[in-house]
């Protein structure tokens, strides 16, 4: 346990409270209950946020700081089921809109403007209060081109060149 805390930076964990031996073990080591997940949807959401933290948390904390990452996690985890579903649907709709906008080949078109505004809304759904700015959004877009993971994500869903087009649409429409 010491290794996990000191070397791996583990700051929280999930324990099934219906397992009293596990609860007693972690409480004896100084852990405390800070939240309970009431529904399967909340557990699924928590798992997605936690998986993202494990996959990208160190990098995100180095780039944006603990406060920004913690605020984003808190915002995501405190969403209602309807808000979470809206965020998930918007992510899918962005890909569909990206395909439509790419077909027009103009990042300054009305279709691309809608795409950029949808992406802005999606980013705002992830940011802590007051953290979103058009400048930060444009900077984030630039980082998409420098990170093959983003290129792979957008290009695999919307076609070759999708990431380049999305970034151009954001630059043309988010000012």
HELIX and SHEET records of a PDB file:
HELIX    1   1 UNK A    2  UNK A    6  1                                   5    
HELIX    2   2 UNK A   20  UNK A   28  1                                   9    
HELIX    3   3 UNK A   40  UNK A   64  1                                  25    
HELIX    4   4 UNK A   66  UNK A   77  1                                  12    
HELIX    5   5 UNK A   81  UNK A  104  1                                  24    
HELIX    6   6 UNK A  110  UNK A  126  1                                  17    
HELIX    7   7 UNK A  134  UNK A  146  1                                  13    
HELIX    8   8 UNK A  148  UNK A  158  1                                  11    
HELIX    9   9 UNK A  162  UNK A  173  1                                  12    
END                                                                             
